[in-house]
Amino acid sequence: MELSFWAATDVGKKRETNEDNFLVDKKLSLFVVADGMGGHASGEVASQLAVHEFRNAVDAGRDPVERFAKGDATVRPQEVLTLLENAIQTAGQTIYQKGQAEPEKRGMGTTCSALLIAGDRGFIGHVGDSRIYMLRAGQVVQLTEDHSLVNELIRRGRVTKETFETSQYKAYKNAVTRAVGVYETVQGDTIDFEILPGDQFLLCSDGLHAYLDDARIIEALKGDDVKLLPKRFIDLANTGGGHDNITAIVVRVEGQPAAADDRAAELARKVDVLRKMPLFRHLIYKEILRLLNVTTVREYAPGEEIIKEGTPGDEMYVLLRGKIRLHKNDAFITHLEPGSHIGEMALIDRRQPRSASATAEERSRVLLLSRRDFYEIIRKEPQLSTKLLWSFTQVLAERLRKTTAELSGARLEAGAEDLTADVLFEES
């Protein structure tokens, strides 16, 4: 992937010192933003240590990244994500140890949001409330989740974005729930996703994103010269009040617009299909991407068997393209068109055999999600797992209602037949 990028930082209008730091490493295709915290300039020390220690850790373990970027199939994305997790821990331990050695810096910490691009995939490591946004085909997606008190209270339903400013928690609006270096270890978030030509990314500290919405991001990212864009964001924040330090890194993936790219069309098809499924209707775009990371795509030739009745199964199938014939004991049931899915109960019930057979009527492209990978998401992603399990509950409840209604209808029909038989018998 050919990239263009630029970065800028500014003290803002309210602060005397700039505790933000950033790093751009062209050779590694690594971009990092860190927003330090701690008195006596300790925040600046923490953020500076974070970006450099993070970079050094990635550079020391760059071998799998380079092999992945070259298409080495033996390197799985998880290896790159593990490298980012280790980089977060390395940075955190360095900051923590310096704080222990210098009492005036004890308790200092920093946010850390990093984007690493390798081949046609992006990898993110994130702690704190700095953010990474993606602009794709006119749609803005926040790829990171704020580790902040505000976000946690909103997530738990204690306040809303609209009511927070008048709530009892207003004084803590800058509090973060996770930071690098305050403790010796910290839980970081990591995700990976497909990169497409035309994608743009904005990495920024909270001194900028406090003034952003989707429309402002889209407008500010317009223009051919990427070097002008970070300054445009800084001006936007200072015009809004400049309450904190402001940092922006803009990264642009060069090439044809995503809408004209075959891979973009395929990805859009996958996202659209999953969004329309009851199981995944509550997921946001970022969560759909996370789900897609554990799926595989398989092609079936006309007449090829996909599912065999009576056999065990542990995969759900989503039809992306083609046509599938469902049949039981060789009796035709229905045709599945693109967007349809079968086998979702196999994700949660390992004992139930397949109730029908499925055969490709024409060349078909199918998305597969296995039970093992489904449980891995549930284990690692608490918020995502809550949505998935809630959706499963709703689907099962709907099936129960439908089955109950069908049984009730069958009983009424049987009762009506018995009554008719009695009347006919009496009349004769």
MITI-722021 format. One record per residue (C-alpha): residue in three letters; x, y, z. Coordinates in steps of 0.25 Angstrom, whole numbers, plus 5000, padded with zeros to 4 digits. Example, Ala and Ser with C-alpha at 12.3 -4.5 7.8 and 13.67 -1.06 7.14 Angstrom:
BEGIN
ALA504949825031
SER505549965029
//
This chain:
BEGIN
MET500050005000
GLU500550144996
LEU500350245008
SER500350395009
PHE500350455023
TRP500650575031
ALA500550615046
ALA500450745055
THR500350775069
ASP499950905077
VAL499950945091
GLY498451005090
LYS497951125096
LYS497851085111
ARG499051005114
GLU500451055117
THR501250935113
ASN500950825102
GLU500850685108
ASP500450625095
ASN501450545087
PHE501350475073
LEU502250385065
VAL502250355050
ASP503150245045
LYS503150235030
LYS503950105029
LEU503050035039
SER501750105034
LEU501550125049
PHE500750245054
VAL500550275069
VAL499850385077
ALA500050395092
ASP499450495102
GLY500150505115
MET499650535129
GLY500350565142
GLY500850695149
HIS502150765148
ALA502350735133
SER502250585136
GLY501150565125
GLU502150615115
VAL503150515120
ALA502150405120
SER501650425106
GLN503050445100
LEU503450315106
ALA502250245101
VAL502350275086
HIS503850245086
GLU503750115094
PHE502550075086
ARG503350095073
ASN504550025078
ALA503749905082
VAL503149895069
ASP504449915062
ALA505049805070
GLY503949705066
ARG503749755052
ASP504049615045
PRO502649565045
VAL502149695041
GLU503049695029
ARG502749555025
PHE501249585027
ALA501349705018
LYS501949615007
GLY500849515008
ASP501449405016
ALA500249315019
THR500949255031
VAL500849395039
ARG499549415045
PRO498949545048
GLN498949505063
GLU500449505063
VAL500449655059
LEU499349685069
THR500249615080
LEU501449705076
LEU500549835078
GLU500049775092
ASN501549755096
ALA501949895091
ILE500849955100
GLN501349875112
THR502849905109
ALA502450055108
GLY501650045121
GLN502749975129
THR503750075125
ILE502850195129
TYR502550125142
GLN503950095146
LYS504350235143
GLY503250285152
GLN503650195163
ALA505150245162
GLU504750385162
PRO503650415173
GLU503250555166
LYS502850475154
ARG502150355161
GLY500750335156
MET501050395142
GLY500350325130
THR499950345116
THR498950305106
CYS499450225094
SER498750205081
ALA499550145070
LEU499250105055
LEU500250005048
ILE499949975033
ALA500549845028
GLY500149805014
ASP498649815012
ARG498349815027
GLY498349915038
PHE498649885052
ILE498249965064
GLY498749965079
HIS498050065088
VAL497950105102
GLY497250235108
ASP496350335101
SER497150385089
ARG496450335076
ILE496650275063
TYR495650305052
MET495450245038
LEU494850315026
ARG494350215016
ALA493450245004
GLY492950365011
GLN492650295024
VAL493350325037
VAL493650215047
GLN494250225061
LEU495150105061
THR495550125076
GLU494750125089
ASP495050235099
HIS495550175112
SER494950295120
LEU493950315131
VAL493050385122
ASN492950275112
GLU492850175123
LEU491650245130
ILE490950255116
ARG491150115113
ARG490550075127
GLY489350165124
ARG489650255136
VAL489750385127
THR489550415112
LYS490450505104
GLU489450615105
THR489250605120
PHE490650585125
GLU491050735125
THR489950755136
SER490150635143
GLN490950615157
TYR492050545149
LYS492350675141
ALA493650705149
TYR494250575144
LYS494050595130
ASN495550575127
ALA495750455135
VAL496250325128
THR495950185133
ARG497250135126
ALA498650195124
VAL500050145120
GLY501050155131
VAL500150185143
TYR500250035147
GLU501249935143
THR500349875133
VAL499049915126
GLN498049845117
GLY498049905103
ASP497149885092
THR497549825079
ILE496849815066
ASP497149785051
PHE496449815039
GLU496549815024
ILE497149945017
LEU496549995004
PRO497050094994
GLY496450234997
ASP496350205012
GLN496750325021
PHE497150315036
LEU497150425047
LEU497950395060
CYS497750505070
SER497750545085
ASP496450585092
GLY496850725091
LEU496450715076
HIS495350605076
ALA494550695087
TYR494250785075
LEU493950685064
ASP492750615058
ASP492650535045
ALA492350655036
ARG493550735042
ILE494450615039
ILE493950595025
GLU494050745022
ALA495450755028
LEU496050635021
LYS495750695007
GLY496850734998
ASP497950684990
ASP499150724999
VAL499150635012
LYS500150735018
LEU499150845020
LEU498150755027
PRO498650735041
LYS498850895042
ARG497350905038
PHE496950815050
ILE497750895059
ASP497151025055
LEU495750965056
ALA496050925071
ASN496651055074
THR495451125068
GLY494551045077
GLY495351085089
GLY496651005090
HIS496350955104
ASP497550855103
ASN498750815095
ILE498450775081
THR499050665072
ALA498650615059
ILE499250515049
VAL498650495036
VAL498950365028
ARG498350345014
VAL498450215006
GLU498650254992
GLY498050184980
GLN496650184973
PRO495450214982
ALA494950094990
ALA493650094983
ALA494350054970
ASP495149944976
ASP494749804975
ARG495249774989
ALA494449894994
ALA493149844987
GLU493449704994
LEU493549765007
ALA492349855006
ARG491549725002
LYS492049655014
VAL491749775024
ASP490349795017
VAL489949645018
LEU490349635033
ARG489649765037
LYS488349715031
MET488449585039
PRO487649585053
LEU488849525060
PHE489749645056
ARG488749755055
HIS489249825068
LEU490649835064
ILE491349965059
TYR492249965047
LYS493549945056
GLU492949825062
ILE492549765049
LEU493949775044
ARG494449705057
LEU493449595054
LEU493949585039
ASN495349565044
VAL494949425049
THR494149385037
THR494649315024
VAL494149315010
ARG493849185002
GLU493449164988
TYR492549044984
ALA492348994970
PRO490948964964
GLY490448834970
GLU491448834982
GLU490948794995
ILE491048895006
ILE490348835018
LYS489848695019
GLU488648655027
GLY488848585040
THR490348615041
PRO490948695052
GLY491348835049
ASP492048955056
GLU491949065045
MET490949165041
TYR490849195026
VAL490449335020
LEU490249335005
LEU490949454998
ARG490749414984
GLY490049304976
LYS488849214980
ILE488749094990
ARG487648984989
LEU487148945003
HIS486548805003
LYS486148695013
ASN486148545009
ASP486348594995
ALA485048674996
PHE485248814992
ILE485048925003
THR485449054997
HIS486549134990
LEU487449224998
GLU487849354991
PRO489049454994
GLY488849505008
SER488249375014
HIS488849295025
ILE488749155030
GLY489349075042
GLU489349185052
MET488949095063
ALA490249015061
LEU490949135068
ILE490349105081
ASP489748955081
ARG490848855078
ARG489948735079
GLN488848775069
PRO489148705056
ARG488848775043
SER487348775040
ALA487448785025
SER488448785014
ALA488948895005
THR489548884991
ALA490048994982
GLU489149014970
GLU490149104963
ARG491549154967
SER491349214981
ARG492249294990
VAL491949275005
LEU492449335018
LEU492749235029
LEU492749265044
SER493149155053
ARG492749125067
ARG494149125072
ASP494349265066
PHE493049315071
TYR493349275085
GLU494749335084
ILE494049475081
ILE493149455093
ARG494349425102
LYS495149535098
GLU494149645094
PRO493149665106
GLN492349785100
LEU492249715086
SER491949585093
THR490749645101
LYS490149695088
LEU490349565081
LEU489749485093
TRP488549585094
SER488249565079
PHE488349415080
THR487349425092
GLN486349505083
VAL486549415071
LEU486249295080
ALA485049365087
GLU484449395073
ARG484649245069
LEU483949205081
ARG482749305079
LYS482649255065
THR482649105069
THR481649135080
ALA480749205070
GLU480849085060
LEU480548985071
SER479349065075
GLY478849075061
ALA479048925059
ARG478248895072
LEU477148985067
GLU477148925054
ALA477148785060
GLY475948825069
ALA475148875058
GLU475348745050
ASP474948665062
LEU473648755064
THR473348745049
ALA473448595050
ASP472548585062
VAL471448675055
LEU471548585042
PHE471348465051
GLU470148515058
GLU469448565045
SER469648425039
//
